[in-house]
Amino acid sequence: MPEAKSKAQQQAAGAALSAKRGETDKSDLQGASIGMYESMSEEELEEMASTSREDLPESVDED
């Protein structure tokens, strides 16, 4: 299962998970959370969103 590599990624996964569960509208999603919503299962999103934020950087540059 995937783990978030940054706080921004963890937050985007949480937003996508909320939309996947019907708690928020899909139209409210922005940026990376849209792709996550479309390509990841609820279980994958839950795992990524539940990653501890304690030691994560704010963001990570993707090469």
C-alpha positions, 0 to 999 in steps of 0.5 A, a space after each residue: 500500500 502507498 504511503 504519503 511522501 509529503 504533507 501535501 500528498 497526504 492532504 490531497 489523499 484525504 481530500 480524494 478519500 472524502 470525495 470517494 466516500 461521498 462526504 464532499 463533492 468531486 467538483 471540489 477537488 483540485 490538483 493532485 487530488 483529482 488524479 488520486 480520486 480517479 486512479 486509486 481505490 478507497 483502501 489505497 487512499 485511506 492508507 495514504 491519508 493515514 500516513 503520520 505527518 510528523 516526519 514528512 516534509 511539506 512537499 517533495 519535488 518529483 523528478 
